[in-house]
Amino acid sequence: MQRPGLLLSLLIVSPLLAGEGPYFVTYTHQMEEPGNLEFASRNVMGRPAGGNRFLGMTAEFEYGVKAWWTTELYLDGRATLFTGYRWENRFRLLPREHWINPVLYLEFENINGADRSLLEVVNHDGQDDLAVPSGLARQEKKRELEAKLILSSNVRGWNISENFIAEKNVRHAPFEFGYAVGISRPLALAARPERCNLCPENFQTGVELYGGLGTHERFGLRETSHYVAPTVAWQLADGVTFKVSPGFGITGQSAGFLLRFGVSYEMRMR
């Protein structure tokens, strides 16, 4: 049961415009403002060859602890099936804006094999893994540590971001690797002084490329999944942002098509 004081505070806080770009997989150096809390729902639909259609759902709670530190809790699921949680922390390594801005990402995952959130692609993960029935897949427990090196630049209105991913099961399995690259830009750079929902500056468009890089024993692109995904975000004046991204598999290991969509709401807590 929610505490009345907490519920009241959530109702009276002032909403703020979200600072995220249009990406679903790629991270930028943008951190949550200190004291800001963002609620988000991130979803992905797909149908692997030889398998059933799936809907992976993720609820996100992101909080700005410091200007250089953002923490986030993810709750993953599929329809009525809870598949686990993730705890993420991002640390900005340089306090000021530079040509390239590095961020260190650390995450603990406690999920099972039925998870279909697809927040990243690593190792040789492919459509065969997505085709395993959920009743069987949920028996596989995954407790993993994940690290990312995030490099991000803002150049003349464009954001260019590169992520290198390393993941390791805490009990067994080799180190697994992956990547994500994104480029995006708002339709207009100058914001109007009045509140506006359909102004060009409220829309951001871009494209992501992401996939697996094998393991430390079999590092490389061979027999790995890769996706290219155009993406668009629409930011409303009241702090709500809608995002959608159709993704297309470009290798034989990949699922043919993934549809990602989400909504987020950002507010000030202090």
SENUMI-205340 format. One record per residue (C-alpha): chain; x, y, z. Coordinates in Angstrom, 2 decimals, decimal comma. Each point is the difference from the previous one (the first is absolute). Layout:
<pt cadena="A" east="X" north="Y" up="Z"/>
...
This chain:
<pt cadena="A" east="0,00" north="0,00" up="0,00"/>
<pt cadena="A" east="1,29" north="3,47" up="-0,88"/>
<pt cadena="A" east="0,68" north="2,51" up="2,75"/>
<pt cadena="A" east="-2,32" north="3,07" up="-0,20"/>
<pt cadena="A" east="2,95" north="2,40" up="0,24"/>
<pt cadena="A" east="1,82" north="-1,63" up="-2,87"/>
<pt cadena="A" east="-3,15" north="-0,09" up="-2,11"/>
<pt cadena="A" east="-0,68" north="3,66" up="0,70"/>
<pt cadena="A" east="3,56" north="0,96" up="-0,96"/>
<pt cadena="A" east="-0,34" north="-1,85" up="-3,30"/>
<pt cadena="A" east="-3,19" north="1,90" up="-0,78"/>
<pt cadena="A" east="1,32" north="3,50" up="0,67"/>
<pt cadena="A" east="3,51" north="-0,14" up="-1,47"/>
<pt cadena="A" east="0,62" north="2,04" up="-3,13"/>
<pt cadena="A" east="0,53" north="-1,99" up="-3,20"/>
<pt cadena="A" east="3,18" north="0,66" up="-1,98"/>
<pt cadena="A" east="0,95" north="-0,61" up="-3,59"/>
<pt cadena="A" east="1,81" north="-3,30" up="-0,47"/>
<pt cadena="A" east="3,67" north="0,21" up="-0,94"/>
<pt cadena="A" east="0,32" north="-3,36" up="-1,75"/>
<pt cadena="A" east="0,46" north="-0,42" up="-3,71"/>
<pt cadena="A" east="-1,98" north="-2,33" up="-2,25"/>
<pt cadena="A" east="2,18" north="-3,09" up="0,62"/>
<pt cadena="A" east="-1,19" north="-3,29" up="1,50"/>
<pt cadena="A" east="3,31" north="-1,90" up="0,20"/>
<pt cadena="A" east="2,75" north="2,62" up="-0,33"/>
<pt cadena="A" east="0,90" north="2,21" up="2,99"/>
<pt cadena="A" east="1,22" north="3,58" up="-0,25"/>
<pt cadena="A" east="1,91" north="2,03" up="2,59"/>
<pt cadena="A" east="-3,26" north="1,73" up="0,99"/>
<pt cadena="A" east="-0,56" north="-0,52" up="3,75"/>
<pt cadena="A" east="-3,20" north="0,47" up="1,97"/>
<pt cadena="A" east="-0,10" north="3,41" up="1,68"/>
<pt cadena="A" east="0,68" north="-0,23" up="3,77"/>
<pt cadena="A" east="-3,28" north="-0,41" up="1,84"/>
<pt cadena="A" east="-1,95" north="-1,02" up="-3,13"/>
<pt cadena="A" east="-1,92" north="-3,26" up="-0,19"/>
<pt cadena="A" east="-1,04" north="-1,56" up="-3,29"/>
<pt cadena="A" east="-2,54" north="-2,79" up="-0,45"/>
<pt cadena="A" east="0,14" north="-1,85" up="-3,31"/>
<pt cadena="A" east="-1,47" north="-3,00" up="-1,74"/>
<pt cadena="A" east="2,15" north="-1,61" up="-2,69"/>
<pt cadena="A" east="-1,45" north="-2,83" up="-2,10"/>
<pt cadena="A" east="1,09" north="-2,20" up="-2,90"/>
<pt cadena="A" east="-2,03" north="-2,28" up="-2,27"/>
<pt cadena="A" east="1,35" north="-2,67" up="-2,33"/>
<pt cadena="A" east="-0,57" north="-3,41" up="-1,52"/>
<pt cadena="A" east="3,11" north="-2,14" up="-0,50"/>
<pt cadena="A" east="0,06" north="-2,64" up="-2,72"/>
<pt cadena="A" east="-1,35" north="-3,24" up="1,42"/>
<pt cadena="A" east="-1,35" north="1,69" up="3,13"/>
<pt cadena="A" east="-3,03" north="1,85" up="1,33"/>
<pt cadena="A" east="-0,55" north="3,72" up="0,00"/>
<pt cadena="A" east="1,21" north="1,63" up="3,24"/>
<pt cadena="A" east="-0,39" north="3,27" up="1,85"/>
<pt cadena="A" east="2,79" north="0,96" up="2,36"/>
<pt cadena="A" east="-0,82" north="2,75" up="2,51"/>
<pt cadena="A" east="2,25" north="2,07" up="2,25"/>
<pt cadena="A" east="-1,01" north="2,54" up="2,64"/>
<pt cadena="A" east="2,76" north="2,51" up="0,81"/>
<pt cadena="A" east="0,55" north="2,27" up="2,98"/>
<pt cadena="A" east="2,92" north="2,38" up="-0,56"/>
<pt cadena="A" east="1,26" north="2,49" up="2,59"/>
<pt cadena="A" east="2,67" north="2,69" up="-0,17"/>
<pt cadena="A" east="2,11" north="-0,37" up="3,14"/>
<pt cadena="A" east="2,74" north="2,43" up="-1,00"/>
<pt cadena="A" east="0,89" north="1,86" up="-3,17"/>
<pt cadena="A" east="2,55" north="-2,75" up="-0,69"/>
<pt cadena="A" east="-2,03" north="-2,99" up="1,30"/>
<pt cadena="A" east="-3,32" north="-1,43" up="-1,20"/>
<pt cadena="A" east="-1,53" north="-3,17" up="1,41"/>
<pt cadena="A" east="-2,85" north="-2,07" up="-1,46"/>
<pt cadena="A" east="-2,13" north="-3,04" up="0,87"/>
<pt cadena="A" east="-1,51" north="-2,19" up="-2,74"/>
<pt cadena="A" east="-2,86" north="-2,47" up="0,50"/>
<pt cadena="A" east="-0,35" north="-2,42" up="-2,93"/>
<pt cadena="A" east="-2,92" north="-2,17" up="-1,02"/>
<pt cadena="A" east="-2,04" north="-1,74" up="-2,70"/>
<pt cadena="A" east="-3,79" north="0,35" up="0,22"/>
<pt cadena="A" east="-0,73" north="-1,51" up="3,46"/>
<pt cadena="A" east="3,52" north="-1,40" up="0,46"/>
<pt cadena="A" east="2,55" north="1,91" up="2,09"/>
<pt cadena="A" east="3,47" north="-0,77" up="-1,37"/>
<pt cadena="A" east="2,27" north="1,93" up="2,35"/>
<pt cadena="A" east="1,61" north="3,31" up="0,87"/>
<pt cadena="A" east="3,10" north="2,05" up="-0,81"/>
<pt cadena="A" east="1,79" north="2,69" up="1,98"/>
<pt cadena="A" east="1,98" north="2,45" up="-2,09"/>
<pt cadena="A" east="2,41" north="2,80" up="0,91"/>
<pt cadena="A" east="1,60" north="2,47" up="-2,41"/>
<pt cadena="A" east="2,98" north="2,20" up="0,91"/>
<pt cadena="A" east="1,10" north="2,94" up="-2,10"/>
<pt cadena="A" east="3,81" north="0,06" up="0,02"/>
<pt cadena="A" east="0,54" north="3,64" up="-1,08"/>
<pt cadena="A" east="-2,02" north="2,82" up="1,62"/>
<pt cadena="A" east="-0,11" north="2,34" up="-3,00"/>
<pt cadena="A" east="-1,07" north="-0,41" up="-3,60"/>
<pt cadena="A" east="2,80" north="-1,22" up="-2,27"/>
<pt cadena="A" east="0,37" north="-1,11" up="-3,60"/>
<pt cadena="A" east="-0,38" north="-3,58" up="1,25"/>
<pt cadena="A" east="-1,76" north="-0,58" up="3,33"/>
<pt cadena="A" east="0,71" north="-3,35" up="1,72"/>
<pt cadena="A" east="-2,46" north="-1,66" up="2,39"/>
<pt cadena="A" east="0,52" north="-3,23" up="1,96"/>
<pt cadena="A" east="-3,06" north="-2,25" up="0,29"/>
<pt cadena="A" east="-0,28" north="-2,82" up="2,59"/>
<pt cadena="A" east="-3,00" north="-2,30" up="0,39"/>
<pt cadena="A" east="-1,07" north="-3,07" up="1,98"/>
<pt cadena="A" east="-2,60" north="-2,24" up="-1,67"/>
<pt cadena="A" east="-2,13" north="-2,64" up="1,72"/>
<pt cadena="A" east="-2,22" north="-1,35" up="-2,80"/>
<pt cadena="A" east="-1,02" north="-3,31" up="-1,51"/>
<pt cadena="A" east="0,22" north="-1,41" up="-3,50"/>
<pt cadena="A" east="-3,58" north="1,00" up="-0,84"/>
<pt cadena="A" east="0,96" north="3,69" up="0,12"/>
<pt cadena="A" east="-0,65" north="1,73" up="-3,33"/>
<pt cadena="A" east="0,81" north="3,60" up="0,85"/>
<pt cadena="A" east="2,95" north="-0,05" up="-2,44"/>
<pt cadena="A" east="1,60" north="3,07" up="1,57"/>
<pt cadena="A" east="3,24" north="-1,08" up="-1,67"/>
<pt cadena="A" east="1,31" north="-2,76" up="-2,27"/>
<pt cadena="A" east="3,22" north="-1,82" up="0,97"/>
<pt cadena="A" east="1,92" north="-3,16" up="-0,75"/>
<pt cadena="A" east="-1,70" north="-2,19" up="-2,67"/>
<pt cadena="A" east="-3,54" north="0,77" up="1,23"/>
<pt cadena="A" east="-2,41" north="-0,52" up="-2,89"/>
<pt cadena="A" east="-3,48" north="-0,91" up="-1,08"/>
<pt cadena="A" east="0,48" north="-3,62" up="1,08"/>
<pt cadena="A" east="0,19" north="1,22" up="3,62"/>
<pt cadena="A" east="-3,16" north="2,06" up="-0,48"/>
<pt cadena="A" east="-1,90" north="-3,04" up="-1,32"/>
<pt cadena="A" east="0,38" north="-2,06" up="3,22"/>
<pt cadena="A" east="-3,43" north="-0,35" up="1,72"/>
<pt cadena="A" east="-0,28" north="2,17" up="3,11"/>
<pt cadena="A" east="-0,89" north="-2,95" up="2,27"/>
<pt cadena="A" east="3,31" north="-1,64" up="-0,83"/>
<pt cadena="A" east="2,08" north="3,18" up="-0,28"/>
<pt cadena="A" east="-1,01" north="1,31" up="3,44"/>
<pt cadena="A" east="1,85" north="-2,91" up="1,63"/>
<pt cadena="A" east="3,31" north="1,60" up="-1,03"/>
<pt cadena="A" east="1,19" north="2,45" up="2,65"/>
<pt cadena="A" east="2,25" north="2,88" up="-1,02"/>
<pt cadena="A" east="1,86" north="1,99" up="2,62"/>
<pt cadena="A" east="2,37" north="2,17" up="-1,96"/>
<pt cadena="A" east="2,23" north="3,04" up="0,29"/>
<pt cadena="A" east="0,06" north="2,35" up="-2,95"/>
<pt cadena="A" east="2,30" north="2,91" up="-0,79"/>
<pt cadena="A" east="-0,15" north="2,51" up="-2,82"/>
<pt cadena="A" east="2,38" north="2,66" up="-1,19"/>
<pt cadena="A" east="-2,17" north="2,78" up="-1,39"/>
<pt cadena="A" east="1,58" north="2,58" up="-2,30"/>
<pt cadena="A" east="-2,25" north="2,83" up="-1,16"/>
<pt cadena="A" east="0,41" north="3,26" up="-1,93"/>
<pt cadena="A" east="-2,28" north="2,90" up="-0,90"/>
<pt cadena="A" east="1,04" north="1,65" up="-3,26"/>
<pt cadena="A" east="-2,09" north="2,74" up="-1,64"/>
<pt cadena="A" east="-3,24" north="-1,39" up="1,31"/>
<pt cadena="A" east="0,90" north="-3,61" up="-0,73"/>
<pt cadena="A" east="0,55" north="-2,58" up="2,72"/>
<pt cadena="A" east="2,44" north="-2,80" up="-0,80"/>
<pt cadena="A" east="0,31" north="-2,77" up="2,60"/>
<pt cadena="A" east="1,99" north="-3,23" up="0,17"/>
<pt cadena="A" east="-0,39" north="-2,70" up="2,66"/>
<pt cadena="A" east="2,28" north="-2,98" up="0,60"/>
<pt cadena="A" east="-1,63" north="-2,70" up="2,16"/>
<pt cadena="A" east="1,61" north="-2,72" up="2,17"/>
<pt cadena="A" east="-2,13" north="-2,48" up="1,95"/>
<pt cadena="A" east="0,85" north="-2,89" up="2,35"/>
<pt cadena="A" east="-2,13" north="-2,55" up="1,84"/>
<pt cadena="A" east="1,08" north="0,08" up="3,66"/>
<pt cadena="A" east="0,17" north="-3,82" up="0,21"/>
<pt cadena="A" east="1,15" north="-1,26" up="-3,38"/>
<pt cadena="A" east="0,24" north="0,68" up="-3,75"/>
<pt cadena="A" east="2,58" north="2,13" up="-1,84"/>
<pt cadena="A" east="0,10" north="3,76" up="-0,37"/>
<pt cadena="A" east="-2,56" north="1,07" up="-2,60"/>
<pt cadena="A" east="0,28" north="3,11" up="-2,16"/>
<pt cadena="A" east="-2,25" north="2,24" up="-2,06"/>
<pt cadena="A" east="-0,32" north="3,52" up="-1,34"/>
<pt cadena="A" east="-2,50" north="2,74" up="-0,80"/>
<pt cadena="A" east="0,45" north="3,11" up="-2,14"/>
<pt cadena="A" east="-2,50" north="2,81" up="-0,49"/>
<pt cadena="A" east="-0,31" north="3,32" up="-1,80"/>
<pt cadena="A" east="-2,90" north="2,42" up="0,44"/>
<pt cadena="A" east="-1,10" north="3,59" up="-0,37"/>
<pt cadena="A" east="-3,08" north="2,10" up="0,85"/>
<pt cadena="A" east="-1,95" north="1,32" up="-2,97"/>
<pt cadena="A" east="0,75" north="3,56" up="1,18"/>
<pt cadena="A" east="2,66" north="1,34" up="2,36"/>
<pt cadena="A" east="-1,62" north="3,27" up="1,11"/>
<pt cadena="A" east="-2,80" north="-0,41" up="2,54"/>
<pt cadena="A" east="-3,02" north="2,32" up="-0,01"/>
<pt cadena="A" east="-0,71" north="1,99" up="3,19"/>
<pt cadena="A" east="-3,64" north="-1,18" up="0,25"/>
<pt cadena="A" east="-1,15" north="-3,49" up="1,00"/>
<pt cadena="A" east="-0,36" north="-2,13" up="-3,08"/>
<pt cadena="A" east="-0,62" north="-3,68" up="-0,73"/>
<pt cadena="A" east="0,25" north="-0,16" up="-3,79"/>
<pt cadena="A" east="2,98" north="2,30" up="-0,52"/>
<pt cadena="A" east="2,92" north="-1,50" up="-1,98"/>
<pt cadena="A" east="2,37" north="0,25" up="2,97"/>
<pt cadena="A" east="-2,25" north="-2,45" up="1,89"/>
<pt cadena="A" east="0,87" north="-2,80" up="-2,43"/>
<pt cadena="A" east="3,29" north="-1,88" up="-0,09"/>
<pt cadena="A" east="0,86" north="-2,52" up="-2,69"/>
<pt cadena="A" east="2,95" north="-2,33" up="-0,32"/>
<pt cadena="A" east="1,22" north="-3,49" up="-0,71"/>
<pt cadena="A" east="1,64" north="-2,72" up="2,13"/>
<pt cadena="A" east="2,26" north="-2,89" up="-0,94"/>
<pt cadena="A" east="0,59" north="-2,67" up="2,65"/>
<pt cadena="A" east="1,02" north="-3,63" up="0,31"/>
<pt cadena="A" east="2,22" north="-2,65" up="1,57"/>
<pt cadena="A" east="3,78" north="-0,37" up="-0,13"/>
<pt cadena="A" east="0,36" north="-3,56" up="1,29"/>
<pt cadena="A" east="2,07" north="-0,93" up="3,05"/>
<pt cadena="A" east="3,64" north="0,33" up="1,08"/>
<pt cadena="A" east="0,51" north="-3,47" up="-1,47"/>
<pt cadena="A" east="-1,86" north="0,68" up="-3,27"/>
<pt cadena="A" east="0,12" north="3,76" up="-0,41"/>
<pt cadena="A" east="-1,29" north="1,46" up="-3,24"/>
<pt cadena="A" east="-3,00" north="0,35" up="-2,29"/>
<pt cadena="A" east="-0,30" north="-3,60" up="-1,14"/>
<pt cadena="A" east="-3,39" north="-1,62" up="0,79"/>
<pt cadena="A" east="-1,24" north="3,05" up="1,93"/>
<pt cadena="A" east="-3,20" north="2,05" up="-0,15"/>
<pt cadena="A" east="-0,10" north="3,59" up="-1,23"/>
<pt cadena="A" east="-2,83" north="2,47" up="-0,42"/>
<pt cadena="A" east="-0,51" north="3,38" up="-1,64"/>
<pt cadena="A" east="-2,85" north="2,05" up="1,43"/>
<pt cadena="A" east="-1,29" north="3,46" up="-0,93"/>
<pt cadena="A" east="-1,52" north="1,70" up="3,01"/>
<pt cadena="A" east="-2,07" north="3,07" up="0,82"/>
<pt cadena="A" east="-0,94" north="1,73" up="3,27"/>
<pt cadena="A" east="-2,80" north="2,52" up="0,59"/>
<pt cadena="A" east="0,34" north="2,13" up="3,12"/>
<pt cadena="A" east="-3,09" north="1,76" up="1,34"/>
<pt cadena="A" east="0,05" north="3,21" up="2,00"/>
<pt cadena="A" east="-1,31" north="-1,71" up="3,15"/>
<pt cadena="A" east="3,01" north="-2,31" up="0,39"/>
<pt cadena="A" east="-1,32" north="-3,05" up="-1,87"/>
<pt cadena="A" east="2,08" north="-1,52" up="-2,80"/>
<pt cadena="A" east="-1,11" north="-2,66" up="-2,51"/>
<pt cadena="A" east="2,52" north="-2,09" up="-1,93"/>
<pt cadena="A" east="-0,27" north="-2,60" up="-2,75"/>
<pt cadena="A" east="2,61" north="-1,94" up="-1,95"/>
<pt cadena="A" east="-0,42" north="-2,75" up="-2,64"/>
<pt cadena="A" east="3,11" north="-2,21" up="-0,02"/>
<pt cadena="A" east="1,17" north="-2,23" up="-2,84"/>
<pt cadena="A" east="2,29" north="-3,00" up="0,38"/>
<pt cadena="A" east="2,87" north="0,06" up="-2,49"/>
<pt cadena="A" east="1,59" north="-3,41" up="0,61"/>
<pt cadena="A" east="-1,28" north="-3,56" up="-0,06"/>
<pt cadena="A" east="0,23" north="-0,26" up="3,79"/>
<pt cadena="A" east="-2,24" north="3,04" up="0,52"/>
<pt cadena="A" east="-3,76" north="0,13" up="0,42"/>
<pt cadena="A" east="-1,43" north="1,44" up="-3,19"/>
<pt cadena="A" east="-1,91" north="2,88" up="1,60"/>
<pt cadena="A" east="-0,25" north="1,60" up="3,45"/>
<pt cadena="A" east="-2,40" north="2,80" up="0,87"/>
<pt cadena="A" east="0,99" north="2,09" up="3,00"/>
<pt cadena="A" east="-2,28" north="2,60" up="1,59"/>
<pt cadena="A" east="-0,07" north="1,85" up="3,26"/>
<pt cadena="A" east="-1,20" north="2,95" up="2,06"/>
<pt cadena="A" east="1,69" north="1,92" up="2,81"/>
<pt cadena="A" east="-0,90" north="2,71" up="2,48"/>
<pt cadena="A" east="2,51" north="2,16" up="1,85"/>
<pt cadena="A" east="-0,62" north="2,02" up="3,17"/>
<pt cadena="A" east="1,91" north="1,95" up="2,62"/>
<pt cadena="A" east="0,02" north="-1,52" up="3,48"/>
<pt cadena="A" east="1,85" north="2,73" up="1,88"/>
